[in-house]
Amino acid sequence: MAEVRFWSFIVQEFKHGYKLAFETTWPVWLVGVLLAILSLLIFLWWYTWGIIGGIGNWGDWIYYLLGIYDSAPEKTIFENGMSVSNLGLVAGAMASAMFSKQFRINFAPKLEYVKGLTGGVLMGSGAALAAGCNVGGFYCALGMFDLSGVVMMLGLAAGAYLGLLYLLWEMENLPSASDSGRNSSSRRSWEPVKPYLGLVLFILIILIFLLSSQAGSTQTGGLLFFGFLIGLIMHRGRFCFANAFREPFMTGDGKMMRGVLISLMVYVMGSAVIKWGYIQPPEAGVYHAFWLGSLIGGLVFGFGMILAGGCGSGTLWRVGEGHVKLWMAMAGMIISYSPSLAFLKNYDLTKWLSYHGVFMPNIFSWPISLSLFYLFCPFLILILFWNEKTEKFVLF
Amino acid sequence: MNVEEIQSDKFLDARGLSCPMPMLKTKKKLRDMISGEILEVWGTDPGSKNDIPDFCKKNNHEFFGYVDHEDGYTKYYIKTG
């Protein structure tokens, strides 16, 4: 009798926990903290986390296979660290979307596809100019104490502002044919199967991790797993940098940006310990384009991410959730980042854009660099609350 | 109250659109409405389930709730404040 009670209790609690984890959206600040922890784990496990490097690897392969590039990339898509963590990110988001039954191939009106592709192309070239996307060039640059992150933040904010101006213009001037007939044919019959598919995906990732470890590439296998977790938590909180930069201008909502700032405060604390303690080289991950490249790149990337409706990381997790528009955005990034970077390098423009970071502790010393983060982030958080109340920066 | 029985005054079809378009269009639509009128929004983006109630709360619109339609989209009901 007692055993029956035990199991029914376990089942009941499991259902309750499952509901909490996969039917409710996680608080943004929590996802921010978890993202910082995962970024730090990746930094310890491998090197600084990034996204666009993997996108670049995919582009290199496509152009090589088409016969446009002469030489094959050094690493395959299963060897390049960022490529592997990107694959994990998409898989993690897909698993999370399956667990929460939110996965669905979501077709959009044609104009949205054009915007997705254009936004993707802009994000790719912006990331080439800034030597990083919103993750590498902004989030991780700041986490690594590269001052370029501040410049890219300004660029991204300006780009998001202009992007929103465009969206407002588009709403007034372009017809929005809601071409959603195809969505309604989505059969609900496989709805109950989705969580099991998510489970299969999760087990598959673990298996690949184990197998790759046996084959002697534990590090790369681990990146797949970390990427998976990042995809999962980002999807659970719908964590998105495009949202963070856009909402203060659109609805005034500063929640997402506050999540990003809280995340950064955790990130820099951990990264300071790791760098200061020489566990990883102090200037690891400090190579972004200070300041011209980061500013222009941020502007172009910021505009692109508003058009596409997702930043580098946000695009990937939405790809996993099934949005066809974001598939276009990813394709856009793949086709534009690799040749943009090749162009900049070929014409020696990287020097002009100054492809070198500025390591903050070299200028301010460690204690002051850290203090600056702990002064500015809370200050910005207060500004965001103020904007929420007064809507001073809201465009319409 | 059964939200589906609500008679809406205005209607917005945001199906197929993803973030931020449903929220942006909802905001614009609400601006053009008179206080007390009810807006019905159809959407497919899972993010709207958080965005629309949050937006209503912040802007003093009354959010009546949402219903998942069996064809895979969600209907939202908002009373302008």
Boltz contact constraints between the chains, C-beta under 6 A:
constraints:
  - contact:
      token1: [A, 25]
      token2: [B, 50]
      max_distance: 6.0
  - contact:
      token1: [A, 102]
      token2: [B, 46]
      max_distance: 6.0
  - contact:
      token1: [A, 106]
      token2: [B, 44]
      max_distance: 6.0
  - contact:
      token1: [A, 107]
      token2: [B, 16]
      max_distance: 6.0
  - contact:
      token1: [A, 108]
      token2: [B, 16]
      max_distance: 6.0
  - contact:
      token1: [A, 109]
      token2: [B, 16]
      max_distance: 6.0
  - contact:
      token1: [A, 178]
      token2: [B, 13]
      max_distance: 6.0
  - contact:
      token1: [A, 180]
      token2: [B, 15]
      max_distance: 6.0
  - contact:
      token1: [A, 180]
      token2: [B, 16]
      max_distance: 6.0
  - contact:
      token1: [A, 183]
      token2: [B, 15]
      max_distance: 6.0
  - contact:
      token1: [A, 183]
      token2: [B, 16]
      max_distance: 6.0
  - contact:
      token1: [A, 183]
      token2: [B, 44]
      max_distance: 6.0
  - contact:
      token1: [A, 184]
      token2: [B, 71]
      max_distance: 6.0
  - contact:
      token1: [A, 186]
      token2: [B, 72]
      max_distance: 6.0
  - contact:
      token1: [A, 238]
      token2: [B, 47]
      max_distance: 6.0
  - contact:
      token1: [A, 251]
      token2: [B, 55]
      max_distance: 6.0
  - contact:
      token1: [A, 309]
      token2: [B, 18]
      max_distance: 6.0
  - contact:
      token1: [A, 309]
      token2: [B, 19]
      max_distance: 6.0
  - contact:
      token1: [A, 323]
      token2: [B, 18]
      max_distance: 6.0
  - contact:
      token1: [A, 325]
      token2: [B, 18]
      max_distance: 6.0
